[in-house]
Amino acid sequence: ILNQDQNLISSPGHDLKALLGKSQNLLLVDVRSQGEVDKGFIKGSVHIPVSTVEAAFSMEPEEFKAKYGVTKPPLDTPELVFHCQIGKRGGVATGKAREIGYVNARNYAGGYSEWSEKEGK
């Protein structure tokens, strides 16, 4: 469930799963370390480590697509969601994205920990 006031998807993970299933435009960004991603990830997510989020989302669209393999979302996109393992780094990344101008950026607060528990991954 998207929570506009707290800028997060409050969970459960099934809500994110529904959003992933119905939205062609959702960009789900995994901000965890490469080591964490190597142990498992949410299918369809794009790996952009938290330390590089600001630089990544400041790139020109062509550079972003070449580096990450997906189209850079417009600043007003309603479907930009960050996640980490348990929510903290996702929150940091969401804040950075909002500072750049992604006013609707959200954090999936349950993170991969909640997702893997609910999805059995």
NUVO-548280 format. One line per field, with one value per residue (C-alpha): x, y, z; residue number from 1; residue in one letter. Coordinates in Angstrom, 2 decimals. Example, Ala and Ser with C-alpha at 12.3 -4.5 7.8 and 13.67 -1.06 7.14 Angstrom:
u [12.30,13.67]
v [-4.50,-1.06]
w [7.80,7.14]
num [1,2]
residu [A,S]
END
This chain:
u [0.00,1.46,1.46,1.76,2.36,5.28,6.63,6.79,5.08,4.07,3.79,2.89,5.10,2.05,1.10,4.45,3.96,0.59,2.14,4.96,2.42,0.13,2.49,4.58,6.22,7.27,11.00,12.01,15.55,17.57,20.09,21.83,25.46,26.48,27.14,23.57,22.12,24.18,22.34,18.92,16.86,13.33,12.72,12.46,14.48,17.44,20.59,21.82,23.81,22.72,26.07,25.50,21.79,22.35,24.85,22.72,19.53,21.45,22.69,21.41,18.69,20.90,23.73,21.30,19.81,23.26,24.48,21.38,19.48,16.24,14.75,15.43,12.08,10.82,10.95,7.18,6.96,4.45,6.19,9.75,10.30,13.56,14.32,17.20,17.36,15.19,14.29,16.97,19.11,15.96,14.80,18.13,17.89,14.30,15.41,18.22,15.83,13.36,16.15,16.91,13.24,11.61,8.71,6.83,9.78,8.85,10.62,9.49,10.01,9.93,12.82,14.18,13.98,10.18,9.87,11.93,10.05,6.64,7.66,9.82,12.84]
v [0.00,3.36,5.70,9.27,10.76,8.54,8.08,4.35,1.19,0.06,-3.60,-6.40,-7.62,-8.86,-5.23,-4.69,-7.94,-6.69,-3.37,-5.17,-7.32,-4.56,-1.69,-1.55,1.68,0.76,1.09,-0.93,-0.03,-2.36,-0.20,-3.04,-4.08,-6.40,-9.15,-8.89,-8.88,-11.96,-13.86,-12.99,-10.17,-9.18,-10.14,-7.04,-4.82,-2.75,-2.72,0.80,0.84,3.51,5.29,5.84,6.75,10.50,10.23,7.65,9.68,12.82,11.10,11.97,9.50,7.88,7.30,5.89,3.44,2.34,1.70,0.13,-1.30,0.52,3.86,6.66,7.70,11.29,13.42,13.22,9.45,8.03,4.65,4.88,2.55,1.93,-0.99,-2.41,-5.28,-3.89,-0.33,2.08,2.43,2.44,5.42,7.19,6.54,7.78,10.99,11.50,10.92,13.43,16.01,15.60,16.17,12.73,13.99,10.67,8.42,5.75,3.28,-0.33,-0.37,-4.14,-4.53,-7.74,-9.33,-9.06,-9.93,-13.11,-14.18,-13.73,-15.00,-17.87,-16.81]
w [0.00,-0.96,1.98,0.71,4.17,5.10,1.57,1.90,0.95,4.38,3.34,3.35,0.55,-1.32,-2.01,-3.70,-5.59,-6.85,-7.87,-9.68,-11.51,-12.69,-13.47,-16.62,-15.44,-11.90,-11.31,-8.25,-7.19,-4.96,-3.07,-1.19,-1.65,-4.48,-1.93,-0.64,-4.15,-5.04,-2.27,-3.68,-5.15,-6.07,-9.69,-11.85,-9.54,-10.74,-8.61,-7.85,-4.58,-2.09,-2.35,-6.09,-6.13,-6.29,-9.16,-11.00,-10.94,-11.96,-15.16,-18.60,-19.69,-22.34,-19.85,-17.26,-19.77,-20.98,-17.42,-15.85,-18.83,-18.04,-18.98,-16.50,-15.05,-15.37,-12.21,-11.80,-12.14,-9.66,-9.58,-8.27,-5.31,-3.44,-1.16,0.82,3.31,6.13,5.14,6.37,3.22,1.11,3.14,2.58,-1.17,-1.24,0.46,-2.06,-4.97,-3.52,-3.16,-6.87,-7.68,-7.68,-5.59,-5.59,-4.70,-2.15,0.13,0.47,4.23,4.66,2.26,0.87,4.31,4.36,0.67,0.94,4.06,2.40,-1.02,0.23,-1.80]
num [1,2,3,4,5,6,7,8,9,10,11,12,13,14,15,16,17,18,19,20,21,22,23,24,25,26,27,28,29,30,31,32,33,34,35,36,37,38,39,40,41,42,43,44,45,46,47,48,49,50,51,52,53,54,55,56,57,58,59,60,61,62,63,64,65,66,67,68,69,70,71,72,73,74,75,76,77,78,79,80,81,82,83,84,85,86,87,88,89,90,91,92,93,94,95,96,97,98,99,100,101,102,103,104,105,106,107,108,109,110,111,112,113,114,115,116,117,118,119,120,121]
residu [I,L,N,Q,D,Q,N,L,I,S,S,P,G,H,D,L,K,A,L,L,G,K,S,Q,N,L,L,L,V,D,V,R,S,Q,G,E,V,D,K,G,F,I,K,G,S,V,H,I,P,V,S,T,V,E,A,A,F,S,M,E,P,E,E,F,K,A,K,Y,G,V,T,K,P,P,L,D,T,P,E,L,V,F,H,C,Q,I,G,K,R,G,G,V,A,T,G,K,A,R,E,I,G,Y,V,N,A,R,N,Y,A,G,G,Y,S,E,W,S,E,K,E,G,K]
END
